[in-house]
Amino acid sequence: MSAPQTKDYLMDSLSPAEYAWVNETIEIAKQNMNSTKFLLRFGRVYRHIEERPVPPTVSSVFTTTHELVRFRMLTANGLDVDQEVLEKLFDTGNTAESVVR
């Protein structure tokens, strides 16, 4: 699934408030993905976005809206994500988030 397809699916499946929160976070990511503000928002997805299953016809990789939203947030600047940002996110993720499927 590409970032544009993710955006279209999220636009259709999230509430207006959820979608606005995601867009605000994406704007923060575009300014500085390594900022504390972005990193905190990335970790708070579960507080702002209702977890729903993602149909297999939409993605064979992401199974929940939480995963899809985080993918969209990370790809705000394209698919080349700073290694330092990824390491910070991995280090601060919980055990379930760190498990590779």
GILIN-V313350 format. One record per pair of residues at least 24 apart in sequence whose ideal C-beta (glycine too) atoms are under 10 Angstrom apart, sorted by sequence separation. I is the first residue (numbers start at 1). J is the second residue. If there is no record, write none. Layout:
I:J
I:J
This chain:
21:45
24:48
45:69
46:70
45:70
21:47
22:48
18:45
21:48
22:49
42:69
43:70
70:97
20:48
21:49
42:70
45:73
18:48
19:49
67:97
17:48
18:49
42:73
66:97
17:49
18:50
41:73
42:74
14:48
15:49
14:49
15:50
38:73
14:50
38:74
13:50
14:52
38:76
63:101
10:49
13:52
33:73
61:101
13:54
33:74
13:55
22:65
26:69
29:72
33:76
42:85
10:54
25:69
29:73
33:77
9:54
13:58
25:70
28:73
29:74
31:76
9:55
12:58
22:68
26:72
29:75
30:76
31:77
39:85
42:88
43:89
18:65
22:69
25:72
26:73
29:76
30:77
38:85
42:89
6:54
10:58
21:69
22:70
25:73
26:74
28:76
29:77
33:81
34:82
9:58
23:72
26:75
27:76
33:82
39:88
43:92
8:58
9:59
19:69
22:72
26:76
34:84
35:85
39:89
42:92
43:93
14:65
18:69
22:73
25:76
26:77
33:84
34:85
38:89
42:93
43:94
6:58
13:65
29:81
33:85
36:88
40:92
1:54
5:58
6:59
9:62
23:76
32:85
33:86
39:92
5:59
14:68
22:76
34:88
43:97
10:65
13:68
14:69
33:88
6:62
9:65
29:85
33:89
1:58
1:59
10:68
1:60
9:68
10:69
1:61
1:62
10:71
6:68
10:72
6:69
9:72
6:71
7:72
6:72
1:68
3:71
7:75
3:72
6:75
1:71
1:72
3:74
4:75
3:75
2:75
3:76
3:78
3:79
2:79
